[in-house]
Amino acid sequence: MAQTKYIFVTGGVSSSLGKGIIAASLAKLLQARGYRVTIQKLDPYINIDPGTMNPYEHGECFVTEDGAETDLDLGHYERFLNTNTSQANNVTTGRVYQSVINKERRGEFLGKTVQVIPHITNEIKERIKIFGNSGDYDIVITEIGGTVGDIESLPYIESVRQLRWELGDNNSLVIHLTLIPYLSAAGELKTKPTQHSVKTLMESGVNADILVCRTEHEIGDDLKRKLALFCNVKEEAVIQSIDASTIYDVPNHMLEEGLDKISLSKLALPLKSEPDLTQWNAFLERHKNPKSEVNIGLVGKYVELQDSYKSILEAFIHAGAENEVKVNVISLHAEFFSKEYKDKNISLDGILVAPGFGERGIDGKIEAVKYARVNKIPFLGICLGMQMAVIEYARNVLNLEGANSTEMEPDVKFPVIDIMEDQKNISQMGGTMRLGAWDCVLTPGSLIYTVYQQEEISERHRHRYEYNNQYKAALEEAGLLSTGINPKTGLVEVVELKDHPWFIGVQYHPEYKSTVANPHPLFVHFVEAAKNFATKKN
C-alpha cells in the first residue's frame, strides 16, 4: 500500500487570511486529479469543541454526520469536496489535553512525568496520522489554526517538525499562508511581515515549502524572486492569492498559480490527469450570471457577524445558482425586527428565521413568523425558527395565550416546546444535545415530501428542546401539520401550513448538508418559491 502523504497549512502575519479556503481549494484540485483527499483542522483553543462558544466569538458551530460540534472550516471542506467530515477532522487543544490527562489517570504512562514533549505532541501526531493509517486516503491536508508565533500554537508546530522528520523526504510539505500588505501612502506591497513570519516558523524548526501570499494587488516577478530568496523557497513555490469575488473562484485561481502541481512535485506524486472542474465551473457560471434576483430576510440575533450563519449563507449561494437567481440575503436583527424591516424599506420575497439559543430576540422571531404567515410570504424556519413557528401558531391561531418554550419560560402554562425527558437532569452544557444525523419519515403528498421526493431522509441536528407532542393533535386540527416524524422517538421534525403557498419549519439543520455539487433541496425549493412569489408580486 502506498504511503499517505501529508500537507500542513500554517498561517502568519494575521488571522482570518483564509487558510480553510486555501486548504479546501487545494484539496478540491487534488481530488479533481483523482486523489483521495481529506482535510482536518487543528484548533489551538482549550475548549473541547466550539459547541459552547458564542457565535460572536467563533462564528457558527458546524455539526458533522457523527454529531461532532466543530469549527466552521469543516463546512468549507464539505462544501468543496462533497464528502462528509467527522469528529476526527477537528482536533482542539482541550480535546488533546483531556485525552492525555485521562491516559495519565489510567496509569498508561507508567509513572512517567507527563510533559508537552513527548506526551502532548505524541497525542497530536496520533490524531494527525489517524486518516493516513486508515488506508482510505492518498493525501491528508492538516490546517493548523491560529498564527505562527502564538504561544498556544507551539505544540502543533513542534508536532509538525517531529512528523516531518519521522515521515522522511517527499512525504510531507508545509504551505505557509501569509499576508503581503499594501501601503497606500508609499504605493508599495511590503514583504517584511512575511519574512518575519517565515523566520518565526524556522525558529521552531519548520521550513515552509510553499508560500501562499494573500494580497489585494498583483505580486510581480521581482517581488516573487525577493520572497523566494529571503524565505528560502523556490520561486515557483511563491503563490499569489489575490482577493476573489467569491470563495468559489479560489480553486481556479490556485490552478492558474500551479499550487496543485508544485504540491504534487514536492510530494513526488504524479500529476495524473488535468483537474476535472466541469461541474464546479458550471456552478460558477450560473452563480455569476443570474437571470433574476430575490430578497430573502434572514431573521437572527447574531446577524452582525456573517460567519454566525455561514452555512445558511453558502446554502443560499448553492440554491441561487441552481435556480439561476441572485439571492440577496437581508440581515434583520431579531430584537428589532419591526424597526429594521421598516427602516430598510425593503420588499421581501422570503423569510428565514434562523437557529439559535436563549430568549433574546424571541419576540422578533415570532413577529417575523406571523408576518410571513399572514402575508403568505414563503417561510423557512430552522431549528429554533421551527419552534418559533409552533409558538406563534399556538398563540395566535390556537389562542393558547402565552404559549412558549420551557427554554425561555420554565413554568409556562402551555409548553408547546419542551426539553427532552432524558435531558432534564443533565447539568453540563457540552455535548448534551440531540446531535448529528437522525432519520425522519415524511408524509406522502405533503409539501416537504415534494421537496425531497422520498419518504425517508436523514438530517443533522443540534438542539435540546423539542416539539411537545401533547399539543400535536390540537395544532394539526388548527392547520399546522406535522409532516416529518422521527421513527425512533416519534418526535416531530417538520411542520408546514396547509393553507399557505410555502411554509415549512424543520427541527434539523439542512444548511449543513448543502454543497456545490449537491445544493440542499430544501433551500433550492425555498428559493424557487421566493422567485415565484417575486414574479407574481411584480
Secondary structure, 3 states (H helix, E strand, C coil): CCCCEEEEEEECCCCCCCHHHHHHHHHHHHHHCCCCEEEEEEECCCCCCHHHCCHHHHCCCEECCCCCEECCHHHHHHHHHCCCCCHHHEEEHHHHHHHHHHHHHCCCCCCCCCCHHHHHHHHHHHHHHHHHHHCCCCEEEEEECCCCCCHHHHHHHHHHHHHHHHHCCCCEEEEEEEECCEECCCCEECCHHHHHHHHHHHHCCCCCCEEEEEECCCCCHHHHHHHHHHHCCCHHHEEEEECCCCHHHHHHHHHHHCHHHHHHHHCCCCCCCCCCCHHHHHHHHHHHCCCEEEEEEEEECCCCCHHHHHHHHHHHHHHHHHHCEEEEEEEEEHHHHHHHHHHHCCCCCEEEECCCCCCCCHHHHHHHHHHHHHCCCCEEEECHHHHHHHHHHHHHCCCCCCCEECCCCCCCCCEEEEECHHHCCCCCCCCCCEEEEEEEEECCCCHHHHHHCCCEEEEEEEECEEECHHHHHHHHHCCEEEEEECCCCCCEEEEEECCCCCEEEECCCHHHHCCCCCCCHHHHHHHHHHHHHHHHHC
